[in-house]
Amino acid sequence: MKFIVESQLLLKNLQSVGRILSPNKFMPIVAENILYEVENNKLTLVGTDLETTMVAQFELSESVGNGKVVIPYKIIAETLKTFPEVRFTFNISEQNEIEMLAGDAIYNFVGLPADEFPTLPKLENATSFNMPTKVLVDAIKKTIYATGQPDARPIMTGVLCELKPEYITFVGTDGRCLARYRNNKIQTGLDCSFVLPKKPISTIKEIFSTLDGDVRIDFSNDSVAFTIDGMYVFSKLIEGKYPNYEAVIPANNKNIMEVERLPLMQNLSSLAPFTNQLTHQIRFKITAKELTLAAEDKDLSLKKGKVVLPCSFEMENEETDTFEIGFSSKILQEILKNLDTNTIIFKFSNPTAAGLILPSETETDEDILVLAMPVMLG
């Protein structure tokens, strides 16, 4: 088998597939290797960690014969990085001996038999729908940051994808923060839901962000696949019942503040070193035209900081002119980083209930909502 390929085209696709690789003591061949398959002048690259599989397929400059071989990821990727745009020729024997040529350079090494590599997973009895790639990437970006860490309940580490006939919703939550993205333009006619693991959708967020057009999503009871432009990502779904997220969103939020996002982000960052490093508490003291941010750590040392920002605030209780509530600066910074409007709207019901954080402007078909649990003020 022989094939010729442009170096940067191979490197780009190889790096995409290589994102999936991770240590695996039960099947070492998948930990550091990529399956190469040549057929009909196309090269297919396959990487897997057994839970997630990624495939990239593209046209070759030239090929002779069809076949498969398993090649270590790093030996190709590291070599390609040292070259500009040149053509690489691969000559592969039946014994998986590989000769790689580029100009005057010749490299020789040995691959592994393709039959030792896991077979490409397939979905059985799948349901399918399409959505714009940009919408998928935005939905992941605006929810994945709110998911739980690996030590959380498995169901809380993923992103809920909820399909309704009139819209699609993505939700991420770790119990302290909840991010919901809804798009009313994606009308699949379906009524179901599934929970996407963090690793594959993190990869999709990065790789698919440069792609245009629609992505096809196929899902079954336990698996999901995303397909676009020769890229294919397959993953097992997270099993279990997702929490009733609608039940925790407060309905009576008549205390409303509007504030500029970037100044708020910058000042939360400047106050972070002065907060208690366990709670990261920031005190919000809000009046009609001012937001005072205050941080204080009484446990380890007497340190404090305070910043005043302009805001616009409408309060339900006319008997007082001040509203106070506490939040984790760490959580708020993460939320604000993933909202991309100039101004942010906060809605509160009372100082002990969750606060809602909304972008002041969204696309016509989008509905974005974030919930942050308060930190009790001392």
Salt bridges, closest charged atoms under 4 A:
GLU6 OE2 - ARG87 NE 2.80
ASP49 OD2 - LYS199 NZ 2.76
GLU78 OE2 - LYS81 NZ 3.37
ASP138 OD2 - LYS134 NZ 2.88
ASP174 OD2 - ARG176 NH2 3.29
ASP191 OD1 - LYS164 NZ 3.04
GLU206 OE2 - LYS205 NZ 2.99
ASP218 OD1 - ARG216 NE 2.94
GLU246 OE1 - ARG180 NH1 3.91
GLU246 OE2 - ARG182 NH2 3.29
GLU296 OE2 - LYS304 NZ 3.95
GLU324 OE1 - ARG283 NH1 2.88
GLU334 OE1 - LYS337 NZ 3.42
ASP340 OD2 - LYS142 NZ 3.44
ASP367 OD2 - ARG180 NH2 3.00
